[in-house]
Amino acid sequence: MKSAVSITDPFWTTYTKLIRKEMIPYQWDVLHDNADISIEKERDDNGIPSEKSNAIENLIIASGQKEGNHYGWLFQDSDVYKWLESAANSYLLHPDENLLEMMSEVAVLIEEAQDEDGYLSTYYQIERPDLKFKRLFESHELYCAGHLIEAAVAHYKATGSKKLIDVSQKLVSCIQQHFGVEEGKIKGADGHQEIELALIRLYEVTGKEEYVELSSWFLKIRGEDPDFYLKQLVENKKEGLSTGDFPHIDLKYLQAHKPVLEQDEAVGHAVRLVYMAAAMAEVAAIKNDEKLFSTARKIWDNIIKKRLYITGGIGSTVRGEAFTFDYDLPNDTMYCETCASIGLLFFAKAMMKNEIDVEYAEIMEKMLYNSIISGVALDGKHFFYVNPLEVDPKASAHDPGKSHVKPIRPSWFGCACCPPNVARTLTSLSQYISDIFENKLYIQLYQDFEGSFKLEEQSLSVSMTTELPYKGKSKVSFTGIEHPITVCFRLPAWSSGYNVHNAGEYVSEQDGYLEITIDLDKTIEIDFELPVIEWHAHPSVKDNFNKVALQRGPFVYCLEEEDNGSDLHLMSLTDKPLAVEVNDPVLSHYVGLKGKGERQLIDNTWQKQLYQSDVTPVTEEMDLSFIPYYLWANRSIGEMRVWVTRQ
Amino acid sequence: MKSAVSITDPFWTTYTKLIRKEMIPYQWDVLHDNADISIEKERDDNGIPSEKSNAIENLIIASGQKEGNHYGWLFQDSDVYKWLESAANSYLLHPDENLLEMMSEVAVLIEEAQDEDGYLSTYYQIERPDLKFKRLFESHELYCAGHLIEAAVAHYKATGSKKLIDVSQKLVSCIQQHFGVEEGKIKGADGHQEIELALIRLYEVTGKEEYVELSSWFLKIRGEDPDFYLKQLVENKKEGLSTGDFPHIDLKYLQAHKPVLEQDEAVGHAVRLVYMAAAMAEVAAIKNDEKLFSTARKIWDNIIKKRLYITGGIGSTVRGEAFTFDYDLPNDTMYCETCASIGLLFFAKAMMKNEIDVEYAEIMEKMLYNSIISGVALDGKHFFYVNPLEVDPKASAHDPGKSHVKPIRPSWFGCACCPPNVARTLTSLSQYISDIFENKLYIQLYQDFEGSFKLEEQSLSVSMTTELPYKGKSKVSFTGIEHPITVCFRLPAWSSGYNVHNAGEYVSEQDGYLEITIDLDKTIEIDFELPVIEWHAHPSVKDNFNKVALQRGPFVYCLEEEDNGSDLHLMSLTDKPLAVEVNDPVLSHYVGLKGKGERQLIDNTWQKQLYQSDVTPVTEEMDLSFIPYYLWANRSIGEMRVWVTRQ
């Protein structure tokens, strides 16, 4: 019996239900161009008018069943694969004949679209077969292959069907024939990392070590020859395959500016970086590759200590959706793509396979409860790509440097990576709850779940019920204990203390975990304190000087205009806020924070002046009202901010 | 005898000397591609590697003396014209045979490059004669014509040569044949305003009212048909003159989104807006056009009350070098182009021809002593396009959203509008010193000058010697007084009080001016107080919350890393600073400001943390040292900021 965890937590099952009932059917319609997304154009000036997907159509054309042109991005196929992965994950949680049939239909189509030799990427199949694997800096061929593989693995796990595992293995064979150290093969990696991670998933279900080797090779060939991508273009031109000027290839954007093993900072496109780093950690764990692991750890430390937003967002600039430099964390121009936070979650999980460090679990929790779910509206049909920490709708509308910062979630995107990525992640949440490492069971996240684990030659059942995320009490029951096991409960950094009951004698605190030896079936109670925490940022973070961000439990909080009025930048917190339970018609039940503050007034002397000397700011007292960050932009269009001036 | 003013002020003659000795010869070499600008590439990673100009070469090719292609921007010709205008202005201040010959050589070349029918724009002559006047949204043909006219007028005033006045009139005839209300003529204006202003200059030396009418027509046709520019492109395509997709034309960028008389906000490209507004004010004054004037005043008020940086910069975003929205004045991502401040100076001067309002003079002074001269290095050979209020060299290097914000002045630009624009402006400074309005002489700026004025049927001489800009004492001598005249001395907003001696009995304060009746030759002394002023920005200016900017006399001040160390954002001013005289080996003599302050320290607890709770900021006292803003970036590459936290 393998370990298995099933989440029963109301907080998260709300999401998985939303995914099952809303997102998956909606995204299915979008992929088939059936969704009535035109009405969304009326919704709001700030909403991006949604475009057609054509993703299923592209596969139909590639399969030869229809004539036509490819439409969409070079990576349009990946939308289908990510949908399929979400659908499979969701099916595993909640089997449904109709969904099984939808998945089956897509699986057949994918199989039909694959070329004889295993190649699969509809843009190149339909439009430019002569350029297959020849423009890797932008082609996303292996990126799409990676998402296909991840979907195939999920589909197999959920349904037992090996159809797409076969397609994947055939595709990987094709890749192996074209890439590698041998004479005449391509010696470079896809511009967008993803295959590296997917190959590990394929290894996990097939046991074939060659997939780990290929993943490792792709990681290590990256940046070995910084001219690799340009040389491909030169070669294409020589062969008459393409004309025109060579585009500028920003090698840092692709993390191909130097060999991966020499990289020690998080640079370039944030999603690519974390996908790559996650794969590095996965390969390191399987191959016990210390060099690879220590490189991944350097990148991890650089992100966590210097380039991470308090909400869990990464990517300080929209230009290249990229990292910038240490401590550069502007709140209103950043990118903080939902997918990048998802990638950081993968990275954290993969690091935990190498070593136990409570920081990985802290970061997983931060991602899940903040920057990932902030990407989804409560209706399950609107999505943020960009997750800002400060929004002014006027700036979004009139400052072109902030036009990417939407004050409301649009319905779907021309480049639609985030919505299905959220869906596949939240439907596979169970893997993040716990780890088994060196014969110890680690409980990383607190939520209601039922788990069965194989540990020390015993099969045991673990069941948790908890009042978290809003209250501190958790009960964990163990059954099936025949001889003693060690269970390590994460002591969350957001808790100022805890009480534990019925734990027995063998209890110790160790590196952020409460280590308990359990020698008979029992129910342990842990009660965490949930104080309101005021976070200060490192003084080198310019934009947060004299400001604090609030957290309670796993949630980071924010001010919204809806609750506090406009001009949030004129408000200061003057006292420690308190937690209050709120029942809101739109936001449902949540715990908000209320604190004394003051607001600087714009008195009459300012009516005709832009600048004045000898001014004494006039203020009035007010109550500041905070909501969990992930809930923002669900009620109205208005200002929002996470970092608030502290008097 | 016409009024004439000659500036003898050491502050400004330093600049006119620099222009004569350094900028004009250097720019001459650049235009002729003789300048050794390649060595500049070594200067600094942040310096833009300079490109070749080819501007003279383009004229030679257009004249038919040589075969070849046009190189550079569509408006490359204007670099030559702006150089010529500066050279002529400089020649007027300081005649020089060599310069006369250089100007003459250029004038002959321009005449030779002109087509038979008067047309002149080297890009279209050389590359696309079939598209003359047919892509006005971007062609800059009339923009270049405008700069030619301004150069011609300056050349004529300086040398008496009418050669380029003739070329200009021939060019305007050509324009009149192509543009106008008559059937078959073009009913639109150049995408970049400039001809409108230049036609007024041509009217002033020729007396031909048709030029005022043409200027007025160009102003009023703008935005009348918002589809005008697109229709030109559609027509071109129909005639087979161009192919491909139509580019997106941002009509607000061009201020052509609605008729000019309906515009009441400063929108779009900042230089275009102020050039247009200046022309509106000029035409309004000549034609007594109240509607045009009141529209110009609305735009003025919008800029001054809601969209003007404390330094005099305008243009809050690099995207489109443009205005954004009210009170949006970010300090580190703005544009604040040197040319835009020059245009605002023109606008202020032109407004003063309609009505006396001390605000116009205040703004002129603000531009001249701050955002215009900040565009030039003290060596006269390096120039800022962008004049930021906050710079961090790390951000300039690693945040693509700030890559336009240079921490050091580069030598020359691929698009080289600012350097010659500064040169022509500072060599024609005498026009801004004074105004005669409704039989009163207004003294607007305080600097050493000798002037002769015609007022109330008398010829009088006025001579000022002043300790300004750094100390307050001024003496003004009047000779040639036969019957009483009224002189109005501006009471600068930066002065907290003044003493006046020997003014006689007829003295009164009136709307920001000290009005004195002078009935005999005399020397009046005025002594202004120069306190250190702490400016607060309107509370709606988010980025300046809890901050002040310092001013003393006409100068706005800033902190530089060179004097204060790094991490300027961690420094706060805790007491009112005092003025101190400084003699610096690079900056020469200036008055700096020194004030008590404190610096938040980055203590050891931050070594491994990006966020901490329960932090008590640790601070240490320090002296903050400010320099006049225009002097920044002359000593080293480092941080700079104008707005400083005030405790």
Chai-1 contact restraints between the chains, C-beta under 6 A:
chainA,res_idxA,chainB,res_idxB,connection_type,confidence,min_distance_angstrom,max_distance_angstrom,comment,restraint_id
A,K305,B,L610,contact,1.0,0.0,6.0,A-B,restraint_1
A,I310,B,Y611,contact,1.0,0.0,6.0,A-B,restraint_2
A,T317,B,D399,contact,1.0,0.0,6.0,A-B,restraint_3
A,T317,B,P400,contact,1.0,0.0,6.0,A-B,restraint_4
A,T317,B,G401,contact,1.0,0.0,6.0,A-B,restraint_5
A,R319,B,P400,contact,1.0,0.0,6.0,A-B,restraint_6
A,R319,B,G401,contact,1.0,0.0,6.0,A-B,restraint_7
A,T324,B,H398,contact,1.0,0.0,6.0,A-B,restraint_8
A,T324,B,D399,contact,1.0,0.0,6.0,A-B,restraint_9
A,F325,B,K394,contact,1.0,0.0,6.0,A-B,restraint_10
A,F325,B,H398,contact,1.0,0.0,6.0,A-B,restraint_11
A,T333,B,G401,contact,1.0,0.0,6.0,A-B,restraint_12
A,K394,B,F325,contact,1.0,0.0,6.0,A-B,restraint_13
A,H398,B,T324,contact,1.0,0.0,6.0,A-B,restraint_14
A,H398,B,F325,contact,1.0,0.0,6.0,A-B,restraint_15
A,D399,B,T317,contact,1.0,0.0,6.0,A-B,restraint_16
A,D399,B,T324,contact,1.0,0.0,6.0,A-B,restraint_17
A,P400,B,T317,contact,1.0,0.0,6.0,A-B,restraint_18
A,P400,B,R319,contact,1.0,0.0,6.0,A-B,restraint_19
A,G401,B,T317,contact,1.0,0.0,6.0,A-B,restraint_20
A,G401,B,R319,contact,1.0,0.0,6.0,A-B,restraint_21
A,G401,B,T333,contact,1.0,0.0,6.0,A-B,restraint_22
A,I533,B,S613,contact,1.0,0.0,6.0,A-B,restraint_23
A,E534,B,S613,contact,1.0,0.0,6.0,A-B,restraint_24
A,W535,B,Y611,contact,1.0,0.0,6.0,A-B,restraint_25
A,W535,B,S613,contact,1.0,0.0,6.0,A-B,restraint_26
A,H536,B,Q612,contact,1.0,0.0,6.0,A-B,restraint_27
A,H536,B,V615,contact,1.0,0.0,6.0,A-B,restraint_28
A,A537,B,Y611,contact,1.0,0.0,6.0,A-B,restraint_29
A,H538,B,W606,contact,1.0,0.0,6.0,A-B,restraint_30
A,H538,B,L610,contact,1.0,0.0,6.0,A-B,restraint_31
A,P539,B,L570,contact,1.0,0.0,6.0,A-B,restraint_32
A,P539,B,Q600,contact,1.0,0.0,6.0,A-B,restraint_33
A,P539,B,I602,contact,1.0,0.0,6.0,A-B,restraint_34
A,K542,B,H569,contact,1.0,0.0,6.0,A-B,restraint_35
A,F545,B,H569,contact,1.0,0.0,6.0,A-B,restraint_36
A,H569,B,K542,contact,1.0,0.0,6.0,A-B,restraint_37
A,H569,B,F545,contact,1.0,0.0,6.0,A-B,restraint_38
A,L570,B,P539,contact,1.0,0.0,6.0,A-B,restraint_39
A,Q600,B,P539,contact,1.0,0.0,6.0,A-B,restraint_40
A,I602,B,P539,contact,1.0,0.0,6.0,A-B,restraint_41
A,W606,B,H538,contact,1.0,0.0,6.0,A-B,restraint_42
A,L610,B,K305,contact,1.0,0.0,6.0,A-B,restraint_43
A,L610,B,H538,contact,1.0,0.0,6.0,A-B,restraint_44
A,Y611,B,I310,contact,1.0,0.0,6.0,A-B,restraint_45
A,Y611,B,W535,contact,1.0,0.0,6.0,A-B,restraint_46
A,Y611,B,A537,contact,1.0,0.0,6.0,A-B,restraint_47
A,Q612,B,H536,contact,1.0,0.0,6.0,A-B,restraint_48
A,S613,B,I533,contact,1.0,0.0,6.0,A-B,restraint_49
A,S613,B,E534,contact,1.0,0.0,6.0,A-B,restraint_50
A,S613,B,W535,contact,1.0,0.0,6.0,A-B,restraint_51
A,V615,B,H536,contact,1.0,0.0,6.0,A-B,restraint_52
